Amino acid sequence: MDEVRRHLTPARLAGLAVALLLATLLALYLTPSSDYLFLPDPAHPVAPLVHVQGGHESTDVGGIYFVDVFERRASLLESLFPWIHSQATLVPARLIVPPGTTDQVVEQADRRAMTVSQQVAAAVALRQLGYHVVAKPDGVTVSVIELGSHAAGKLQPTDVIVSVNGAPTPTVAKLRALLAKVTVGQVVTLGVRRGSKHLTLSIETIADPANPQRAIVGFTPDQSARIELPIRVSIDAGRIGGPSAGLAFALEVMEKLGRDVDHGYRVAATGEIALDGSIGQIGGVKQKTYGARQAKADVFLVPAGENARDARRYAHGLRIIAVKSFPQALRALATLPRKG
């Protein structure tokens, strides 16, 4: 016993305690949690990503920037001690990857959403410039899925509903008219376009919370359309997914076609853009505001409402401009005081 005491000196005990603590921290860091972590990423210039037939590069000192968010599974260590990353946000995994879905499926849906947002952004910008753009309704896009509905685990974001019980649904209005004939709890057969695949899914309807007598499938609908552009527009966002860069893409298309949109300012922009030019809410506003600040943006265009209120909390001097539509965004930039 005396021999053991001689070897277990205070210094050695302290060393063992430190080694045990480090091993515990390492194990916690390597073990995934049930949360996702949102981290800021500096805003990126859009100009290198957008190519427009007959367009040219702007020569002013400003520029359009898009913002994204680093999104990954949090470790147990990060979930237990979220203050490790001062600018991060923890989000329950079920809000990112709904039950019955996988990380890979969500990533694929985000890529499809990015592709759609690029097409819509080009269409909105060209229409604003007076070009004739053809947009033919071709179904109803699944935007957000109700977690408590029977659609969760079957439908995916960016799926396009093309029929209900065999009847075509080219528009949101047609979808709602067909569902008005269905009783709550009845199973409907949906024709679904998922990327290049065509699926048939049977889903039990639920009661609309706003009108318990009305049957719904359990998702937020958006209009899908086949877009035909009069000139060629290509946008390469790499592996970045999601629809929130739509506003920035539309602004850059106009810049490429000779319109002075930024007026010499470094303009960061975020917002999902719809075919009618309206700007929809997006996620990760806290991190995107930090990203705009890190890129030294002069102004940050943000969807009006909750997004703009959140952005102002983290702006710390960055000018936040709340917008509801693409024309409003253009007017807001045009009325900025002359730079410098």
N, C-alpha and C positions, 0 to 999 in steps of 0.2 A: 504493500500500500504506500509506504514511504517512497518507494522507487517511482510509482505512478505520479505521486504528488510532485516529485522533483522534475518530472518531464512536463507536467501540465502547469507550466509557468503562466502568469498573467498575460505575457506577450503571446504565448502559443494559443491560449484560450481566445484571446482577441483575434488572432489570425484565423482560427477555426470558425469563429462567429462571422467574420467578414466573408470567408469562403462560402459558408452556408448561405449567407444573405445573397451573395452574388449568384450562387447556383439557383436559389429560389427565384430571383429576379429574371435570370435567363430562362428558366422554365416558364414563368408567366409570360415573358415576351414571345416565346416560341409557340405558345398555346393560343389558338384563335378563340375569340369570344363570340357572343351572340349579337355583337354590335358592329356597325360600320363606322369608319372614321372619314370625315370630310376634312381635307387640308387645302390651304390656298396654293395657287400656282400663279406666278406673274402673268399678267395679260399678254397676249401674243398679237403681233401685227397681222392683219387679215390679208394685206396686199399680196404677199407671196402665194397665197392659197387660191386666189380668185383669178380666173382667166376668162376674158370676154372677147368675143369676135369683134374686131375693129376697135378694141379698147386700148388704152395706154396707161402707163404708170404716172401717178401724180408726182409733181416735183416740189410740192410745198413741204414745210417742216412738220406738219401735223401728221395725221394718220388715223385709221380706224383699227381698233383693237378688240379682240374677243377674249372673254374670260372663261376659264373652265375650273374644275375642281378635281384634285386628286382624291379618288374614292377607293377605299380598300377595307378589307376586314380588319377590325381592331384586335389587337392581342388582349389577353386577360390583363396584362400589366396596364395597357392604355385604358381599358375599361374601368379598372379599379382606381387609377390615378389619371383622370382625364386632363388635369392641369399640366401634364408633361408637355403637351402641345397647346400653347396659349391661344392659338388662333383656330383651333380645331373644333369640330362639333361631333358628338357621338349620336348616332341614329340607330334605333333598333333594327336588326337585320330584316325582320318581317315587313318593314316598310319599304325596303329596297328589293328584297327577294321574297315575294309573297309565298305562302305555303303552297307546296306542290310545284314550285318553280326552282330553277337552279341559277347559280351565278352566271353560267354560260348563256342560258336563255335570256336573262336580263341584258347581258352584254350585246347579244344579237339584236334584241329589240332596240337598244340604244343606238346601234349602228343604223338600223332601218329608220329610226326617228331622225337621225342626222341627215340621211339621204333625202328624206321627205322635206326637211327644213331647208335644205339647199335649193331644191326645185321651187318651193314656195317663195323663198327669198328672191330668187331670180325673177319669178313671175311678178311679184309685187313691185320690185324696182323698175322693171321694164314697163309695166303699166303706168307707173308714176311718170315715166319719161314719155309716155304717149304711144308706146309700141302696142301693137295688137297681139294680145296673148290669149290663147285658147285654153280654157280650163273646163273639161267635161266631167261632171260628177260621175264617179264610178264606184261608190260604196261609202260605208261609214267606218271611220277609223276608231279603234278602241284607244282611248286616251288614258284614263285612270280606271283601275278595276276596284270595285268595292270588296274589301277583304272578307266581309261576312257573307258574301253572295256565293252562289254555286258556280259563278263564272271564274272565281279564283282557282287557279290550278289548271284551268282549261283554256281560257282566253289569255292572250299575251298583249301587252301594250304594243301598238302599231299594227295589230291584226286589223284586217279590213272586212267588215261584215257585208257580204254581197247579196244575201237572201235570208228571209225568215220563212220557214215552212214552205220552201220552194218558190216564194214570191220575191222578185228582185227588190233590193233596197239601195237604189242609186243615191238617195239623199237621206239626211237625218230625218226630215219630215216624213218620208215614206216609211222609214224604220218605225217611227213612233206611231204612225197610222196603223201599221200591221200589228204592233204590240198592243194597241188599244182594243183589239179584238180577242186578246188572250186574257184568261183569268189568272189570278195570282196562284202560284203553285203549279201551273201547267208547264209541261216540258215543251220547249220549242227547239226546232232543228235549224241550226244556223249554217249557212254557207260562208266559209271563211277563206280569205286569201292571206297567206302568211309568207311574205317574200315571194318566191317562185312556186310555192306549194298551194294547193287548193284542198281544204279540209271540210268535213261535215261534222259538226259537234252538236250534241243534244244537251241542253242546259235547262234546269228547272228555274222558272222565274220566281222573283220575290216581290214583295209589296214595296211600292215607292214610298219612302219615308214622308214625303210631302203630300202624298195622296194614297192612303193605304188601299184604296179600291183599284188602283192602277198597277198593272204588272210591268216590271222592268227586268232586264237581264242582269244588271248590276255593273254597269260601266258608264263612264262619261264619254259621250259620242262627239266626234269631230267629223267634218266633211272631208272625204277623200276625193281627189280629182286627178284625171289624166291631163297633164300639162304639156302644151305644145308651145315652145318659145320661137319667136321669129329670128333670133340670132343664137349662136352657140355660146353657152355659159357653162364653164366647168369649175367646180370647187373641190379641192382636195384637202380634207381636214385630217387625213391620216387615221389614227386609231381613236380619235376623239369621238364620243357618241353623245346622243341626246339632241333635243331640238332647240336648246337655249341660245345658240349662236345665230339664229335666223335673222335677228335685227341687224347684227354686225355685218352679215353677209350681204343683206340688201343694201346697206349704206355703201359698202365697198363696190358693188356692181355699178352704182351710180357714179362713184368716183372714177372707176375705170372708163366710163363713157363721157368723161369730161366735165362732170358737175363738181363744183367745189363744195362738197358736203361738210368737210371738217373745218373749213375756214381757218386753217392753220393750227388748230387745236389737236392735241392727242386725245382722241375720243374713244373711251372704252364703252362697250355696249353689250347688254344682255337682254334676252327676251325671246319667247317663242312667237313667231310671226305667222298669222293666218292668211288665207287667200284674200280676205277682205281688207288686209292691212292692219288689223287689230293686233295688239301686243299682249301675249298671255303671260301669266305668272311662271316663275322658274324656281328651282331649288338651289340651295347652297349660296344664298345671297351674302352671308357673312364672309365666307371664304373668297367669293368673287370680288367683294369690295376691297378686301386686303390685297387681292391680286391686281386690281386696278391701281391701288396706291403703290404697290411694289414696282409697277411699270411706269410710275410717274405720270399717270394720265391726268389731264386737266379737268375733264368732266367724265361722268359716268351715267349713261342712259340706262334707266332701270324701269321695269313695268310699274305703273302707278298702283297705289294701294299698299298692301302689306309688304311687298318687296321693297318699295321705296322707303317705307318707314324703317324697315330693318337696315337698309343700306346706310341711312343717315346716322344710325347708332354707331356705325364703325367707320364713318367717312373721315373724321379727324381732319377736316379742311378740304377734302376732295368734294368738288361740286357735284351734287346728285341732281339729275334731271329726271323727273317722273313722267313717263309717257304712256298713253293708251293706244296710240296708233302710229303707223309709219309716217303719215303726213305731219302729225304733231311733232315727231322726232325731228323731221327736217326743218320745221318752223322754229323749233327751240334752238337748233344749231345755227340757223340763219340769223337769229336775233341776238346771238352772243356778241358782246363788245369786241371790237377789233383786237386781235391778239397782240399784246405788247404795248 
